[in-house]
Amino acid sequence: MGRLGVTEILIILAVVLLLFGGKKIPELMKGLGSGIKEFKNAAKDDKTADKKEEETK
């Protein structure tokens, strides 16, 4: 499988728009953004916990 070109991305976006509708997409993107933000915060907390654990040894 090759890389996605501009045409393929536009087709995918059109299909998503048809499936979910224009009003639902901002809500989906908001949920995706908050999920990514939570994942980053969890990864950040995990790194700080590892550093603290190494310092106590």
Sequence and secondary structure as in RCSB ss.txt:
>XXXX:A:sequence
MGRLGVTEILIILAVVLLLFGGKKIPELMKGLGSGIKEFKNAAKDDKTADKKEEETK
>XXXX:A:secstr
     HHHHHHHHHHHHHHH TTHHHHHHHHHHHHHHHHHHHHHHHHHHHHHHHHH 
